[in-house]
Amino acid sequence: MFRNRTVDYTLIIIGALVAAFGAYTFFVPATWILAGLSAAWYLSSWIAGGVLLTAGFALLGASVRDRAGHWTTGAVLGFVLGTLSLAGAVTAAVLLII
């Protein structure tokens, strides 16, 4: 039998929420109570969100590929989105190091 996709969707949702928190802390107004957070907070959120999204999309793409038995648009799209998420996480990591 095929495995359940609950883990895939959970990783994607948590990764999107973590990355959205990073975007929120990047654009937060100066009057917010946590506005003094350093750049490490939002960049780290983008890194963690990107890694979670990468894992979720890769698992989803593999699941779609396994169920179909051949490469479908959904499977390729899952791997492409995972690759883009990883590229975003690596970019945020490079910006954090610099």
RAPEJO-V457004 format. One record per helix or strand of 3 or more residues. SS is the DSSP state (helix for helix, strand for strand). FROM is the first residue (numbers start at 1). LEN is the number of residues. If there is no record, write none. Layout:
# RAPEJO-V457004
SS_FROM_LEN / SS_FROM_LEN
This chain:
# RAPEJO-V457004
helix_6_21 / helix_39_30 / helix_73_25
